[in-house]
Amino acid sequence: MSTFIAGGNVHANGIRQHYLRYGGATEARASRPTVILVPGITSPAITWGFVGEVFGEQFDTYVLDVRGRGLSSAEDGLDYSLDAQAADVLAFAQALKLDRWMIVGHSMGGRIAVRAGRTAPAGLERMVLIDPPVSGPGRRAYPAKLPWYIDSIRLAMQGTDAEGMLAFCPTWTEEQRALRAEWLHTCNESAILTSFEAFATDDIHADLPKLTVPVMLMVAGRGDVIRPEDIQEITSLHADTEVAHVPNAGHMIPWDDEAGFYAAFGSFLGAPLGKAGAANDDPAMGTPATP
């Protein structure tokens, strides 16, 4: 049985923010902080639904459509800066009146988490940074190239399918590629361009010493996003950082090694994920859906 509860929208930080909710506030989950999952640069919330399903077994979980993606506000001319994205997360938590919450951010979502966390927002207890770009002024460039994003978005806007996504995501399953083909057109090109350019102009390292909560840095074994020297710098800037490695995965970790992804969290969030957490699942909940 699915842990999916419902999709919804809130007006927060001046925009419509769309989310998918998994798990709900059962007695067991109510004893744990709520999880806000923030996807990466071209990943609408629905593409992280399979992860939300698993998180929902242990946590009340909200997967966000970052502004400019999915069903959240995505107009041309909207502020797509990292500061605005971070303010969205804070406003989202406030709109839902969350007393205790954690951010799990992938790639750009990890950078959003760091920027949001630097203000020590009320209720924030932990954050997980999943292979976040460590680029910035005077730093090495993010290894992905802009045409990879823009070309695939334009193809999706014309109308494409799983076969059309094969050139961009050759290791993904047909089902995963079909879902990306279905939803990628919702990514506003201006939003993607602004976010990508911000990888080179925003330096999240300056925010790290301001974080007041425990952090997990999850590192993909392939993809060259996080190098050993990056780990050393991040842990020196925020001492309360736990490092987890998923050696058999590239940057899109749960797509490459889903079991390894869940195992990497260990006990950091307060409850195990995936099969490790099966003994603690609610009896009414079944196995998570595939992506």
C-alpha positions in Angstrom: 0.0 0.0 0.0 1.3 3.4 -0.9 2.3 6.0 1.8 1.1 8.8 -0.5 -1.4 11.1 1.2 -2.2 13.9 -1.2 -0.7 16.8 -3.2 -1.5 20.3 -2.3 -0.6 24.0 -2.5 0.2 26.7 0.0 0.7 30.4 -0.5 4.0 31.1 1.1 6.7 33.7 0.5 4.4 35.4 -2.0 4.1 32.4 -4.4 2.1 29.2 -4.8 4.2 26.3 -3.5 3.1 22.8 -4.5 4.0 19.7 -2.6 3.4 16.0 -2.4 2.8 14.6 1.1 3.7 11.1 2.2 3.2 9.2 5.4 1.0 11.6 7.3 1.0 12.4 11.0 0.4 9.0 12.6 1.3 8.5 16.2 4.7 7.0 15.4 5.6 9.7 12.8 4.3 12.5 15.1 7.1 11.7 17.5 9.7 12.5 14.8 10.4 15.7 13.0 8.7 16.3 9.7 10.9 15.9 6.6 10.9 18.5 3.9 12.6 17.0 0.8 13.9 19.6 -1.7 14.9 18.2 -5.1 17.5 19.4 -7.6 17.6 21.8 -10.5 15.3 20.0 -13.0 13.5 17.5 -10.7 9.8 18.3 -10.1 8.5 16.8 -6.9 6.8 13.9 -8.7 10.1 12.6 -9.9 11.1 12.1 -6.2 7.9 10.3 -5.4 9.5 6.9 -5.1 11.8 8.4 -2.4 8.8 10.1 -0.7 7.1 6.7 -0.6 10.0 5.3 1.5 10.4 8.3 3.7 6.7 8.2 4.3 7.1 4.9 6.1 8.9 6.6 8.9 8.3 10.3 8.6 5.6 12.8 7.7 7.2 13.9 4.5 6.7 16.8 2.1 8.4 16.8 -1.3 8.5 20.3 -2.7 8.2 21.6 -6.2 10.9 24.3 -6.1 9.7 27.6 -7.6 10.0 27.4 -11.4 9.4 23.6 -11.4 6.4 21.3 -11.4 3.2 22.9 -10.2 4.7 25.7 -8.1 4.7 29.2 -9.4 6.9 29.4 -12.5 6.3 32.7 -14.3 9.0 34.5 -16.3 10.3 37.3 -14.3 10.0 35.6 -10.9 12.9 35.8 -8.6 14.8 32.5 -9.1 17.8 33.3 -6.9 19.1 31.0 -4.2 18.0 33.4 -1.5 14.4 33.3 -2.8 14.4 29.5 -3.0 15.7 29.3 0.6 13.1 31.8 1.8 10.5 29.6 0.2 11.4 26.6 2.3 11.3 28.7 5.5 8.0 30.2 4.6 6.7 26.7 3.7 7.6 25.4 7.2 5.9 28.4 8.8 2.8 28.1 6.6 2.4 24.4 7.7 3.1 25.4 11.4 5.8 22.8 11.7 7.2 22.7 15.2 10.0 20.2 14.4 11.4 19.6 10.9 14.4 18.5 8.9 15.5 19.4 5.4 16.8 16.7 3.0 18.1 18.4 -0.1 19.6 16.9 -3.3 22.1 18.8 -5.4 20.7 22.3 -5.8 18.3 21.3 -3.0 21.3 20.9 -0.7 22.4 24.4 -1.5 18.9 25.7 -0.8 19.1 23.8 2.6 22.3 25.4 3.6 21.2 28.9 2.6 17.9 28.4 4.5 19.7 27.0 7.6 22.1 29.9 8.0 19.4 31.9 9.8 18.9 29.2 12.4 15.2 29.0 11.7 12.9 27.9 14.6 12.1 24.2 14.6 14.9 23.1 12.2 16.6 20.1 13.8 18.8 18.5 11.1 19.7 18.7 7.4 21.0 16.3 4.8 23.0 17.6 1.9 23.0 15.0 -0.9 25.9 15.6 -3.3 25.5 19.4 -3.4 27.4 21.4 -6.0 30.4 23.0 -4.2 31.1 25.5 -7.0 31.2 29.2 -6.4 33.4 32.3 -7.0 37.0 31.2 -7.5 36.1 27.5 -7.2 36.1 24.8 -9.8 33.0 24.6 -12.0 30.1 22.3 -11.4 30.8 19.3 -13.7 27.4 19.2 -15.4 26.9 21.5 -18.5 24.0 23.8 -19.1 23.0 22.4 -22.5 22.3 19.0 -20.9 19.4 20.7 -19.0 18.2 23.2 -21.6 18.2 20.8 -24.5 16.2 18.2 -22.6 13.7 20.8 -21.4 13.1 22.1 -24.9 12.7 18.5 -26.2 10.1 17.9 -23.4 8.3 21.1 -24.3 7.9 19.9 -27.9 6.6 16.5 -26.6 8.8 13.5 -26.1 8.8 10.1 -24.4 11.1 7.7 -22.6 13.0 7.0 -25.8 13.6 10.7 -26.2 15.1 10.9 -22.7 17.5 8.0 -23.4 20.3 10.3 -24.7 20.1 12.3 -21.5 19.6 9.6 -18.9 21.0 6.4 -20.5 21.2 4.4 -17.2 17.7 5.1 -16.1 14.8 2.6 -16.4 12.2 3.2 -19.1 9.7 4.1 -16.4 12.0 6.7 -14.9 12.7 8.2 -18.2 9.0 8.3 -19.1 8.2 10.2 -15.9 11.0 12.7 -16.6 9.7 13.1 -20.2 6.2 13.8 -18.8 7.2 16.4 -16.3 10.4 18.1 -17.5 8.4 20.7 -19.6 7.2 22.2 -16.3 10.7 23.4 -15.6 10.8 27.1 -16.5 13.9 27.7 -18.7 14.6 31.1 -17.0 14.5 29.4 -13.6 17.0 26.7 -14.7 19.3 29.2 -16.3 19.3 31.4 -13.2 19.9 28.5 -10.9 22.7 27.1 -13.0 24.5 30.4 -13.2 24.1 30.7 -9.4 26.2 27.6 -9.0 29.2 29.8 -10.1 28.2 33.0 -8.2 26.8 31.8 -4.9 29.2 30.4 -2.3 27.5 28.2 0.2 30.7 27.7 2.1 30.3 31.1 3.7 26.9 29.8 5.1 28.3 26.6 6.6 29.8 28.1 9.8 26.4 29.7 10.6 24.5 26.4 10.7 23.5 25.4 14.2 22.1 21.9 13.5 23.8 18.5 12.8 24.4 18.0 9.1 24.9 14.9 7.0 26.9 15.2 3.8 26.0 12.4 1.4 28.6 11.8 -1.3 28.2 9.9 -4.5 31.1 7.7 -5.5 30.9 8.7 -9.1 30.2 12.0 -10.8 33.0 14.2 -9.4 30.7 16.6 -7.6 32.3 16.1 -4.2 36.0 15.4 -3.9 38.0 14.5 -0.8 39.3 18.0 -0.4 35.7 19.3 -0.5 34.7 17.0 2.3 37.7 18.2 4.3 36.7 21.8 3.8 33.0 21.3 4.6 33.7 19.4 7.8 36.2 22.1 8.8 33.6 24.8 8.3 30.9 22.9 10.2 32.3 20.5 12.7 29.0 18.8 13.4 28.9 17.1 9.9 28.6 13.4 9.4 29.8 12.1 6.0 28.1 9.2 4.3 29.4 7.6 1.0 27.4 5.8 -1.6 30.2 4.4 -3.7 28.2 2.7 -6.4 26.2 5.7 -7.4 26.5 8.8 -9.6 25.1 12.2 -8.8 21.5 10.9 -9.0 22.1 8.6 -6.1 18.7 7.0 -5.5 18.3 6.3 -9.3 21.7 4.5 -9.4 21.7 2.7 -6.0 18.4 3.1 -4.2 19.2 0.6 -1.5 22.6 2.2 -0.9 20.9 5.6 -0.7 18.6 4.6 2.1 21.2 2.7 3.9 23.5 5.7 3.9 21.2 7.7 6.2 21.8 5.1 9.0 20.3 6.5 12.2 21.0 10.1 11.4 17.3 11.1 10.9 16.2 9.2 14.0 14.7 6.2 12.2 16.1 3.8 9.5 14.8 3.9 5.9 14.0 1.2 3.4 14.3 -2.4 4.4 16.3 -1.4 7.5 13.2 0.3 8.8 10.7 -2.3 7.8 10.3 -3.6 11.3 9.1 -0.2 12.4 6.7 0.4 9.6 3.0 0.9 10.3 1.2 -2.4 9.7 -1.1 -0.7 7.2 1.8 0.4 5.0 3.2 -1.8 2.3 6.4 -1.6 0.3 7.3 1.6 -1.5 6.4 2.0 -5.2 9.1 1.9 -7.8 10.0 5.3 -9.5 
